Amino acid sequence: MQAVRPAWNARLIAGGLIALLAVSALAVRLVQLQVGEHQRLAAAGVETRVHRVVLEADRGVVYDRHGVQLAGNSPAWQLSMLPAALPADAVLRQAELAQVARLSGVPEPSLGHLLLSAPDLYAPVTVKSGLSADQSQALAERLPQLPGIQLDPLPLRTYADWQDFGHVLGYTNRLNANEYARLKSLGYLPDETAGKAGVEAGLEALLRGRNGWADVETNAAGLPVRTVAEDPPLAGDSVYLSIDAGLQQAVGQYLRDGIQAAGVKAGAALVVDPRDGQVLAMVSAPGYDPNQFTAGISAAAYQRLLQDPAKPLYDRALAGLYPPGSTFKMITAAAGLEDGKLAADTVLPCPASISYGGWTYRNWAGYDMGPMNVEKAIAVSCDTFFYRVADSVGDMSLANYARDFGYGTAPRFEIPGAQAGLVPDEAWQAAQCAQSGAPGCRWNPGETLTMGIGQSALLTSPLIQAMYVSAVANGGTLLQPTVVSQVRAPGGEVVSTAHPTVISQVPVSPANLEVVRQGMRQCLQAPYGTGFLFRNDRFKYDGGCKTGSAQYGGSGTNLPLHAWFTFFSPYDHPEIAIVVVVEGGGEGHDTAEPVAVKVADYYYSHRDQIRAA
Amino acid sequence: MPPSASAWRRLDLHQALTVAALLVLGLMTLFSTSRADFSSQLGGALAGVVLYVAAAAFDYRRLTAAAPYLYALALLMLLAVEVAGHTAFGAQRWIRVAGIQVEPSEISKLLVLIALSAFLARRETVGRREVLLLACLGLPPTVLVLLQPDLGTAIVFTCLLLGLLFLAGAPRLVLAAVLGGLAVAVPLLPHLLRGYQKRRLQIFLDPAQDPLGAGYNLIQARIAVGSGGVFGQGWLHGLQGQLGYVPERTSDFVFAVYAEEFGLLGSLLLLALFMVLLYRIARAAALAPDRFGFLLCAGAAVIVFAQVVQNIGMNVGLTPIAGIPLPFISHGRSALLTDFALLGLVQSVVLRRPLVSAAPAARVTLTESGTIRLPV
């Protein structure tokens, strides 16, 4: 007995063969994909899933000399999108982008542009960083309905009290194309943030730290699942400035008050320690708010800053160049004494004017002030006295003494932008003439006279002035200025501590320098001194000063004046040097000196705090 | 007439075991990517087994009379989708019956198969007349699913029509004419296709065209399959599937997830299982006691074959993306129940096969145990 055999007909068999053929084709294709292309496709899978994200190092914090935080990192959020995780449907995608645009304030066309220019569909594209609390909260609430949109914490650089600290601290911002090309070799990323001005720029190498990276595996929605490999970032060093925050704010306030009282717009003030070159305070007015740069400044706001006639972005304390006016007279005096054209007891007249080469050169006072020695000439700032001294010293020698006191060289300084100013003499004039080719171009000997009172083509910056006054105060040591007192690693250990850097010893004998110092002391204390505003019962500290009212804007009489005031104190073992300039502020004792009086007052009334270890 | 207890022993156990193996692999794959889909599929599988046994017990021959009504039911359901269907993936495929989502295009595969087989079974030969009539029967459901638009099911219907004509013994000339007609019709298809279907076809030809949109599916599926390698990433360890990069990873592209986790060996095992299944169905056809049974089984083989080739083909980039479930593997209860019913009917044919080779005079039935049962 046999079971029924299947009745295989030809068509069934043919159908079976067709099926076998088709399934074999599938098998061949599977071998091709799973064996032949396995490595390529597996790598493509890893590339799809795993993305290297840069772990940006925490930027070093900037403190004042006592540890008051001036620049730090506050929590903020960064909005980014993962192109591959956005809705595949064009209509849904457009609707989502419209919503993101509304919530983030980034215009919709920019979002579309970012999306189109994305090099890798599976790598997040930064849309906006430093989102406001409102924006990030609004986005965070809707995030579940916004596939492909991510919010990640990204600290926002924030700065204290912008009016007083803006120029010193500077700001950070994303690199532009040129900067990136320059910094690429240092491992910067195309859209990385770096210091652009102030200490942020000058100490970038310390503050930046070292970025790390992580290879993060994400799911199709762009959410991280796990970290495959990681190189943690190393935070930047903390910088303790030599600035005293309280003094800085006081200087800022007094300077702005002084500028306002003078009815002008701009000025700068510095307080320097003449013993080590450390800057205790440094303000340029008007200032700007660095916080608006880190949050991403709008083009319109940036244009307003650039076009403001008061130039708020310009750091006058180290880049502002002005003729020094009478504050230069200590150099003329030292040159005369050192070159033997003058002795401490040489008495010269101080007429209302002198004639020289057919021109009349006037004193600031319209009357004869009587014969006087060099100390009194400094104290009363007699122009005609110094015309005579300058003439006998000669332009070349006078210019050399100016250079010895730091003129004509941009100080090396942690904040970029310090200017060199200008020291004119015959050699400089010859070079100028060779360039211009103007007939009859030559050094006019009268220029030597006006250089003697800090005019001619002389230009100096408040920072150069501060180091010059310090050199006079400390007995002739020209120091390199510094704004940093200490650098600490993220762990707190001290990396480096500032120590005074001596540039040179000025070639003036201690005795001669002492004569100059005495002149400054009389300026402060003698009944005839121009520093008379200091003479009150409250201010009982010894020291020295010099006013300056520097003509600018051409030659002739009745020109506008920049008001200068330079000061050091105490007389023995000076510990502060103050320089104030009020742009277009008129007479030094009118507008610059009152600022310095208040600053000196503040210093001595807070001396213990400022000098606390 | 329900089969007697002894008749059950004629059940094609090989087919049942093959289905069980496919089901297990399918459930494992679903478990790997979606517990929710796994649970619902498990429920569907339990219901499916009941349906399978019921279909096997049911005498398929009684379907001949019901065929016109089943055909009408299929058309009605497909029309209902047009009228009240829910939108899914840009296509109307679902209707709600007593609170349950039903996918009529899946069920209609079975109903249309029964209708066409019953029609052909009544004819001794297949000539031009039959071809025309068969086309008239096949066209309405095909057009209706195309309108949804469900390109995948339309492809299955087309394969079913061609397969039935071929296996029913249509003369070669007639077959050649039909194929020629199709060759003319297919180039017109792009004009009939809806926007997104046309796009899918273009993307199939060049996936890089739209890596974010439709091409994404193709690229990601291919990456998943290729990542599997020879031995696979291991069950529950296929990252492309696990992390959601494979689109529609429990339905249309479940094979990519399977291939990533089980590798080439797993893929070939699956192909082998489908070949065994096809062989068992074809064998049932060869054993069928009548023309209707033969056509029913042959058509079932064509349906399974078309779905396997189209689904795996699109997963590996050999055929265009046209959503179609992989039998017993893809998540989808309508499809799963339909497949169980289909194979249950094949078992019904097997159960009713004659036991001895034609000994027409003595209508004697042989039981497996060897005893002779005389007709009453």
Interface residues (C-beta under 8 A of the other chain):
Chain A: M1 Q2 A3 V4 R5 P6 A7 W8 N9 R11 L12 A14 G15 G16 A19 L20 A22 V23 A25 L26 A27 R29 L30 V31 L33 Q34 V35 E37 H38 R40 L41 A42 A44 G45 T48 R49 P83 A84 L86 A88 D89 A90 L121 E217 T218 N219 A220 A221 V225
Chain B: G163 F166 L167 G169 P211 L212 G213 A214 Y216 Q220 R222 I223 A224 V225 G226 S227 G228 G229 V230 L239 Q240 L243 G244 Y245 A259 G263 L264 S267 L268 L271 F274 M275 L278 Y279 A282 R283 A285 A286 L287 A298 A301 V302 F305 V308 V309 I312 G313 V316 G317 L318 R353 P354 L355 V356 S357 L366 G370
